[in-house]
């Protein structure tokens, strides 16, 4: 019986030592994991600090692009209106020249329209 008790005590001591060893190993893992966690947080902070100015720059460039696209659309619209005006004036001038050749009196309304169109075009 004493041998059995001694054997149990020895086994209990061995179990205790293995548990203490495992506990120390887990504590070391915990410390290492905490260090890695803090290092990752610092890295994330550095990356976000480095990327924020680029994000601001991207937003600024996007707004400038939108502004330039609006300007380009306005210019294209102006060009098409100017082309249409030039064609209209050319047609009316041809009509006026034909009228002169026929020696009809000038159409004052037509001259007024040509003048108004020219003034509108000049004010653009």
Buried (B, 14 or more C-beta within 10 A) or exposed (E): EEEEEEEEEEEEEEEEEEEEEEEEEEEEEEEEEEEEEEEEEEEEEEEEEEEEEEEEEEEEEEEEEEEEEEEEEEEEEEEEEEEEBEEEBEEBEEEBEEBEEEEEEEEEEBEEBBEEBEEEEEEE
